[in-house]
């Protein structure tokens, strides 16, 4: 369960990072 939670956090962080990068690139 902990591993799944970590993966979820990583995926969320990646999505946030990509969204922020796209916003900053505009």
Backbone torsions as a table, in degrees:
resi	resn	phi	psi	omega
1	UNK	NA	-41.3	-179.2
2	UNK	-62.5	-40.8	-179.4
3	UNK	-61.6	-45.0	179.7
4	UNK	-60.5	-40.6	-179.8
5	UNK	-63.3	-42.7	179.2
6	UNK	-61.3	-43.5	179.7
7	UNK	-61.2	-41.3	179.5
8	UNK	-61.0	-45.5	179.6
9	UNK	-60.9	-43.4	-179.6
10	UNK	-62.5	-44.6	-178.7
11	UNK	-63.3	-42.3	178.8
12	UNK	-63.0	-42.8	179.5
13	UNK	-62.4	-40.8	179.8
14	UNK	-64.0	-42.9	179.7
15	UNK	-62.5	-45.1	179.8
16	UNK	-63.1	-43.2	-179.0
17	UNK	-62.7	-44.9	-179.0
18	UNK	-65.2	-40.9	-179.8
19	UNK	-66.0	-42.3	178.9
20	UNK	-64.6	-41.3	-179.8
21	UNK	-62.6	-41.7	-179.2
22	UNK	-66.9	-38.9	179.8
23	UNK	-66.7	-42.5	-178.6
24	UNK	-69.6	-28.3	-178.2
25	UNK	-75.3	-23.9	-178.0
26	UNK	-66.4	NA	NA
